[in-house]
């Protein structure tokens, strides 16, 4: 057993247990200590993960084949720790203003990060499921933490019931695979499936993919996304929309590419249908929304459809998997920033989440309006933001894979999606503030302003200088 390979997870678990004890004895006025300890834990986990790039020249499996350390796992962990750190930073003032239990929120978030970290390094279906459940159970509780909101309670119940159903579907698919192959290790499953030519592995594939697609929030398992995004507190929505997407991408690649390469023809057809439906319904339903969080929820469904195109093109393109990873990472970056602006501008008793709330935002706070413009432009794929290069990379991968018709379809859906993003920009810059908003001041603390400025600047700078990020993604999935 190579304990150093799992040192980030061991450290996060140890610190989570320690912080849990410390938080129980802290007086109310010292609650910021829990926040600082959680952030220091994420920073330390990041530092512990970085050396694993050079310490392991190739993939290493340990803990009886249940755990793997490779470039994909290391890169995904670094992204998840970084995005989670920003998500907790954005949540601090929001939680304090609404008297939501901060210690419990940060600890549940830290256990979620631990679950995600286990997922991306899992090399057996059992480990994948354990990490997935640790993540999911923590998220269910985080959604329900705003006890004063009936919408949050309803969203948590929907998320829990549908999540339990998806977990059962995933487990059923895993049990079928175990019955067929006699193993739950990804490499052994892949080797056994090479010699199978019957319908049972295909049925297992369908059940496993159903569970994965639910975690992504893609059609047809997207029902929970708009309700949870709108009903949960904005920091919780921000967290759900960010780091878990990276973990879902990693386990999808591991299961489809590493465990089921012999079923490539079957899962390619399934991904084509899911991608097209997600892009179509996500963009179409987002147009009709008047709530910004709900609009971003439907747009996330569409963006997952785009990311799945990269996985679809991967077997026949030299840059398919790296384009998918680049796309999902950049989407998480800009989506986190958009939800952060909603959280920053919200006040006690007033959630800044209606489209009309953004009328004339440029006149009230030009800097926040500019940051939101950069983030929305990146989601729409407008140059020179990073979203443009993310979409361009996906289209190039589809053309390389000789799926030109799918690239054209994705381009058409991207043009449709640009409409509802540009509508928000029009409201911010070309409309006058509504009467109720004119006298409502927008005060932003200096640390929140710095954080959102870094987020918005990253969306622009990674678009102007994308080569390092693209190369990192290419190395990670090599």
C-alpha positions in Angstrom: 0.0 0.0 0.0 1.4 3.4 -1.1 0.0 5.8 1.5 1.8 8.7 0.0 -0.2 8.3 -3.2 -3.4 8.9 -1.2 -1.9 11.6 1.1 -4.3 14.4 -0.1 -7.3 12.3 0.8 -5.8 11.2 4.1 -5.0 14.7 5.0 -8.4 16.1 4.1 -10.1 13.3 6.1 -7.9 13.9 9.2 -8.5 17.7 9.0 -12.2 17.3 8.6 -12.4 15.2 11.7 -10.2 17.7 13.6 -12.2 20.7 12.5 -15.4 18.9 13.4 -14.3 18.6 17.0 -12.8 22.2 17.1 -16.0 23.7 15.7 -18.2 22.0 18.4 -16.3 24.0 21.1 -16.0 27.4 19.3 -18.2 30.3 20.6 -20.3 32.0 18.0 -18.0 35.0 17.6 -15.1 32.6 16.7 -16.9 30.9 13.8 -14.5 32.3 11.3 -11.8 29.9 12.7 -13.7 27.0 11.1 -13.7 28.9 7.7 -10.0 29.6 7.9 -9.1 26.0 8.9 -11.2 24.6 5.9 -9.5 27.0 3.5 -6.0 26.1 4.9 -6.9 22.4 4.4 -7.7 23.0 0.7 -4.5 24.9 0.2 -2.5 22.2 1.9 -4.2 19.5 -0.1 -3.4 21.4 -3.3 0.3 21.6 -2.2 0.4 17.9 -1.4 -1.1 17.1 -4.8 1.2 19.2 -7.0 4.4 17.0 -6.5 2.5 13.9 -7.7 3.0 15.2 -11.2 6.7 14.5 -11.2 6.9 11.8 -8.5 5.0 9.2 -10.7 6.3 9.0 -14.3 3.3 6.7 -15.1 0.0 5.7 -13.6 0.3 3.8 -10.2 -2.4 1.7 -8.7 -2.4 0.8 -5.0 -4.7 -0.3 -2.2 -5.3 -3.7 -3.9 -6.1 -2.0 -7.2 -8.8 0.2 -5.8 -6.9 3.5 -6.1 -5.0 5.0 -9.0 -2.8 8.1 -9.3 -2.3 9.4 -12.9 -2.2 12.7 -14.6 -6.0 12.8 -15.0 -6.6 12.3 -11.3 -3.9 14.8 -10.2 -5.1 17.5 -12.6 -8.8 17.1 -11.6 -7.9 17.2 -7.9 -6.0 20.5 -8.4 -9.0 22.0 -10.2 -11.4 20.8 -7.6 -9.4 22.1 -4.7 -9.0 25.5 -6.4 -12.7 25.9 -7.4 -13.8 24.7 -3.9 -11.6 27.3 -2.2 -13.2 30.1 -4.3 -16.7 28.6 -3.6 -16.2 28.7 0.2 -14.7 32.2 -0.1 -17.8 33.5 -1.9 -20.1 31.8 0.6 -18.7 33.4 3.8 -20.6 36.7 3.8 -23.8 35.2 2.4 -24.0 32.6 5.2 -23.2 35.0 7.9 -25.9 37.5 6.8 -28.6 34.8 6.7 -27.4 33.0 9.9 -27.0 29.7 8.0 -24.8 27.4 10.2 -21.4 28.2 8.8 -19.4 25.5 10.5 -21.7 22.7 9.3 -21.7 24.2 5.8 -18.0 24.3 5.5 -17.5 20.8 7.0 -20.1 19.3 4.7 -18.4 21.0 1.8 -15.0 19.6 2.9 -16.5 16.1 3.0 -17.9 16.7 -0.5 -14.4 17.6 -1.7 -13.1 14.4 -0.1 -15.8 12.4 -2.0 -14.8 14.0 -5.2 -11.1 13.4 -4.6 -11.8 9.7 -4.0 -14.0 9.5 -7.2 -11.3 10.8 -9.5 -8.7 8.4 -8.2 -11.1 5.4 -8.0 -10.1 2.3 -10.0 -12.9 0.0 -9.0 -16.6 0.5 -9.3 -16.9 0.1 -5.5 -14.5 3.0 -4.8 -16.3 5.1 -7.4 -19.6 4.4 -5.7 -18.3 5.2 -2.2 -16.8 8.5 -3.3 -20.0 9.3 -5.2 -22.2 8.7 -2.2 -20.0 10.7 0.1 -20.3 13.6 -2.3 -24.0 13.2 -2.8 -25.1 12.8 0.8 -23.1 16.0 1.7 -24.7 17.9 -1.1 -28.2 16.9 -0.1 -27.6 18.3 3.4 -26.0 21.5 2.0 -29.1 22.2 -0.1 -31.4 21.8 2.9 -29.4 24.0 5.3 -31.3 27.2 4.6 -34.1 26.2 7.1 -36.0 29.5 6.6 -36.6 28.7 2.9 -39.4 26.3 1.9 -37.9 26.3 -1.6 -34.6 25.0 -0.2 -36.4 22.2 1.6 -38.3 21.2 -1.5 -35.2 21.3 -3.6 -33.4 19.1 -1.1 -36.2 16.5 -1.1 -36.3 16.4 -4.9 -32.5 16.1 -5.1 -32.4 13.3 -2.5 -35.2 11.2 -4.0 -34.0 11.5 -7.6 -30.4 11.0 -6.4 -31.3 7.8 -4.6 -33.0 6.6 -7.7 -29.9 7.3 -9.8 -27.6 5.6 -7.3 -29.8 2.5 -7.4 -29.7 2.5 -11.2 -25.9 2.8 -11.1 -25.6 0.0 -8.6 -27.8 -2.3 -10.7 -25.5 -1.6 -13.7 -22.4 -2.4 -11.6 -24.0 -5.6 -10.3 -24.7 -6.7 -13.9 -21.1 -6.0 -14.9 -19.8 -7.9 -11.9 -22.0 -10.9 -12.8 -20.7 -10.8 -16.4 -17.0 -10.2 -15.6 -16.5 -11.5 -12.1 -14.6 -8.3 -11.2 -15.2 -4.6 -10.3 -11.7 -3.4 -11.2 -11.8 -1.2 -14.3 -8.9 -2.9 -16.0 -10.1 -6.4 -15.4 -13.6 -5.5 -16.5 -12.2 -4.1 -19.8 -10.2 -7.2 -20.4 -13.2 -9.6 -19.8 -15.6 -7.5 -21.9 -13.3 -7.8 -24.9 -14.4 -11.5 -25.3 -18.1 -11.0 -24.6 -20.6 -10.6 -27.5 -24.0 -10.7 -25.9 -26.6 -8.2 -24.7 -25.9 -8.2 -21.0 -22.9 -5.9 -21.1 -24.9 -3.4 -23.2 -27.7 -3.5 -20.7 -25.2 -2.9 -17.9 -23.7 0.0 -19.9 -27.2 1.7 -20.2 -27.8 1.5 -16.4 -24.3 2.7 -15.6 -24.5 5.6 -18.0 -27.9 6.6 -16.6 -26.4 7.0 -13.2 -23.5 9.0 -14.6 -25.7 11.3 -16.7 -27.8 12.1 -13.6 -24.7 13.3 -11.8 -23.9 15.5 -14.9 -27.4 16.8 -15.0 -27.9 16.0 -18.7 -31.1 15.1 -20.6 -33.1 12.9 -19.9 -32.0 12.9 -16.2 -32.0 16.7 -15.9 -35.2 17.2 -13.9 -33.5 18.1 -10.6 -31.2 20.7 -12.0 -33.4 23.8 -12.4 -35.3 23.2 -9.1 -32.2 22.6 -7.1 -30.2 25.5 -8.6 -33.1 27.9 -7.9 -34.2 26.5 -4.5 -30.8 26.1 -2.9 -29.0 29.0 -1.4 -26.8 30.7 -4.0 -23.4 29.6 -2.5 -24.7 26.0 -2.5 -25.8 26.3 -6.1 -22.3 27.7 -6.9 -20.6 24.8 -5.3 -22.9 22.2 -7.0 -22.2 23.9 -10.4 -18.5 23.9 -10.0 -16.2 21.2 -8.6 -18.6 18.2 -8.9 -18.7 18.6 -12.7 -15.0 18.0 -12.8 -15.4 14.8 -10.8 -18.3 13.6 -13.0 -16.1 14.1 -16.1 -13.3 12.1 -14.6 -15.4 9.1 -13.7 -17.2 9.2 -17.0 -13.9 9.0 -18.8 -12.6 6.2 -16.6 -15.8 4.1 -16.9 -16.4 4.5 -20.7 -12.8 4.7 -21.9 -10.9 2.6 -19.4 -13.5 0.0 -18.4 -15.7 -0.3 -21.5 -13.6 0.4 -24.7 -15.1 -2.7 -26.3 -18.5 -1.2 -26.1 -17.4 2.0 -27.8 -19.9 1.8 -30.7 -22.8 1.5 -28.2 -21.8 4.3 -25.8 -21.0 6.6 -28.8 -24.6 6.3 -30.0 -26.0 6.9 -26.5 -23.7 10.0 -26.1 -24.9 11.4 -29.5 -28.5 11.2 -28.4 -27.8 12.7 -24.9 -25.6 15.5 -26.3 -28.2 16.6 -28.9 -31.1 16.5 -26.5 -29.1 18.3 -23.8 -28.0 21.1 -26.2 -31.5 21.4 -27.7 -33.6 21.4 -24.5 -31.1 23.3 -22.4 -30.8 26.2 -24.8 -34.5 26.3 -25.7 -35.8 26.2 -22.1 -33.2 28.8 -21.0 -34.7 31.3 -23.3 -38.1 31.2 -21.5 -36.7 31.8 -18.0 -37.1 35.0 -16.0 -35.0 33.8 -13.0 -31.3 34.1 -13.6 -30.4 31.0 -11.5 -32.9 28.9 -13.3 -31.6 30.2 -16.7 -28.1 29.3 -15.7 -29.4 25.9 -14.6 -30.8 25.2 -18.1 -27.7 26.6 -19.7 -25.6 24.2 -17.6 -27.6 21.3 -19.2 -26.6 22.6 -22.6 -23.0 23.0 -21.6 -22.8 19.4 -20.4 -24.1 18.4 -23.8 -21.2 20.3 -25.4 -18.7 18.7 -23.1 -20.0 15.2 -23.9 -19.3 15.9 -27.5 -15.6 15.9 -26.7 -15.8 12.5 -25.0 -17.8 11.3 -28.0 -15.0 12.5 -30.4 -12.2 11.2 -28.2 -11.7 7.7 -29.7 -11.3 9.1 -33.2 -9.7 12.4 -32.5 -6.3 13.3 -31.0 -7.8 16.2 -29.0 -11.3 15.0 -28.1 -10.8 14.1 -24.5 -8.5 17.1 -23.8 -11.1 19.4 -25.5 -13.8 18.0 -23.3 -11.7 18.5 -20.2 -10.7 22.1 -21.2 -14.4 22.8 -21.9 -15.8 21.5 -18.6 -13.0 23.2 -16.6 -13.5 26.6 -18.3 -17.3 26.3 -17.9 -16.9 25.6 -14.2 -14.7 28.7 -13.9 -17.2 31.1 -15.5 -20.3 29.5 -14.0 -18.8 29.9 -10.5 -18.2 33.5 -11.2 -21.7 34.2 -12.4 -23.3 32.6 -9.3 -20.8 34.4 -7.2 -22.0 37.8 -8.5 -25.6 36.7 -7.6 -24.4 35.8 -4.1 -22.4 39.0 -3.6 -25.3 41.3 -4.6 -27.9 39.5 -2.6 -29.1 41.0 0.6 -31.1 39.6 3.6 -34.7 39.1 2.4 -33.8 39.8 -1.2 -32.1 37.4 -3.7 -30.7 39.2 -6.7 -31.7 36.4 -9.0 -34.4 37.9 -11.3 -33.4 39.1 -14.7 -35.2 42.4 -14.1 -32.9 42.9 -11.0 -30.0 43.4 -13.5 -31.6 46.3 -15.3 -29.1 49.2 -15.4 -26.5 47.4 -13.4 -23.8 49.3 -15.2 -25.1 52.6 -13.9 -25.1 51.2 -10.3 -21.9 49.3 -10.2 -19.8 49.4 -13.5 -17.2 46.9 -12.3 -19.6 44.2 -11.4 -21.4 44.7 -14.6 -18.2 44.4 -16.5 -17.3 41.2 -14.7 -20.7 39.7 -15.4 -20.3 40.7 -19.1 -17.0 38.8 -19.3 -18.5 35.7 -17.7 -21.6 35.7 -19.9 -19.5 36.3 -23.0 -17.4 33.3 -22.1 -20.5 31.1 -21.7 -21.8 32.3 -25.0 -18.4 31.6 -26.7 -17.7 35.2 -27.7 -14.0 35.9 -28.5 -11.6 36.7 -27.0 -12.9 35.0 -23.8 -11.9 31.5 -22.9 -15.3 30.1 -23.8 -14.7 30.8 -27.5 -11.5 28.6 -27.5 -13.3 25.9 -25.5 -16.1 25.7 -28.1 -13.6 26.0 -31.0 -11.6 23.0 -29.6 -14.7 20.9 -29.4 -15.7 21.7 -33.0 -12.1 20.9 -34.2 -12.3 17.5 -32.4 -15.6 16.7 -34.0 -14.3 17.5 -37.4 -11.2 15.4 -36.8 -13.5 12.5 -35.8 -15.5 13.0 -39.1 -18.6 14.1 -37.2 -19.0 17.3 -39.2 -22.8 17.2 -39.1 -22.6 17.1 -35.3 -20.2 20.1 -35.3 -22.6 22.1 -37.4 -25.5 21.2 -35.1 -23.4 22.2 -32.0 -22.6 25.5 -33.7 -26.3 26.2 -34.4 -27.2 25.5 -30.8 -24.4 27.7 -29.6 -25.8 30.6 -31.7 -29.2 30.0 -30.1 -27.7 29.9 -26.7 -25.9 33.3 -27.2 -29.4 35.0 -27.3 -30.2 34.6 -23.6 -26.7 35.5 -22.5 -26.7 38.7 -24.5 -30.2 39.5 -23.2 -28.7 39.9 -19.7 -25.9 42.1 -21.1 -28.5 44.2 -22.8 -30.4 44.6 -19.5 -27.3 45.6 -17.7 -26.0 48.2 -20.2 -29.0 49.4 -22.2 -31.9 49.5 -19.7 -32.6 51.8 -16.9 -32.8 50.5 -13.3 -36.3 49.7 -12.1 -37.8 52.0 -9.5 -37.2 49.7 -6.6 -33.5 49.3 -7.5 -32.5 52.9 -8.0 -32.1 53.6 -4.3 -30.8 50.2 -3.3 -27.0 50.5 -2.8 -24.6 47.8 -4.0 -21.9 47.5 -1.4 -19.2 44.9 -2.0 -16.4 44.1 0.4 -12.9 44.4 -0.8 -12.1 40.7 -0.5 -15.2 39.7 -2.5 -14.3 42.3 -5.1 -10.8 40.9 -5.4 -12.1 37.3 -5.7 -14.6 38.1 -8.4 -12.1 40.3 -10.3 -9.7 37.3 -10.4 -12.5 35.1 -11.6 -13.5 37.5 -14.4 -9.9 38.3 -15.4 -9.2 34.5 -15.6 -12.0 34.2 -18.2 -10.4 36.9 -20.3 -6.7 36.0 -19.8 -7.2 32.3 -20.4 -8.9 33.3 -23.7 -5.9 35.5 -24.7 -3.3 33.0 -23.5 -5.0 29.6 -23.6 -2.0 27.4 -24.7 -0.8 26.5 -21.1 -4.3 25.4 -20.0 -4.9 23.5 -23.2 -1.5 21.7 -22.9 -2.3 20.9 -19.3 -5.5 19.2 -20.3 -3.9 17.4 -23.2 -1.2 16.0 -20.8 -3.8 15.0 -18.3 -5.8 12.7 -20.6 -2.8 11.5 -22.6 
